[in-house]
């Protein structure tokens, strides 16, 4: 009897969820550029993440990008979550042909990695990790590497679940620039208390920061 009630409850929940979520089809004018599969909510079933170039063009930056997280319910792909604020546009930066985008589902988390040239010398590489919990996706990890062709490499990383923060600033000499005073390398690790985690669809890259201890600098993510 107990098994029957559990199975019956599962059928009701699945039917209700199926009715609530919209069917997915690639919108007219959109182009699919990436697809990955994996279990994001630990239910033993694979979700599908699809990245599209939208039909919205950004001046000198290509097309705005959007990704969808889909559930397979009774043989139909349903839109579980969608986001159009995290991904770089299709031709962002100085050398768009060298841009990179990778999406993984690892340890039941959605991991989004991107890189682009912010100018002819500087590469910006980022990785953001989101975990499904308490009914939504939350940012639990952020990594950023800002790199010059020869002068410096800055690496900032934070685990929002543990509060552990790591900062590395490495400086070096460039050919033909022997008179430049090279700053000292910096390495810091500390714990920062976060009042709450940020939901994926409320996260805006570069709009969040906190003061680094014993410094006038901010950690921005």
Buried (B, 14 or more C-beta within 10 A) or exposed (E): EEEEEEEEEEEEEEEEBBEEBEEBEEEEEBEEBBBBEBBBBEEEEBBBBBBBBBEEBBEEBBBBBBBBBBBEBEEEBBBBBBBBEBBBBBBBBBEBEEBEBEBBBEEBBBBBBBBBBEEEEBBBBBBBBBBBBEEBBBBBBBBBBBBBEBBBBBBBBBBBBEEBBBBBBBBEEBEEEEEEEEEEEBEBEEEBEBEEBBBBBEBEBEEBEBEBEEEEEEBEB
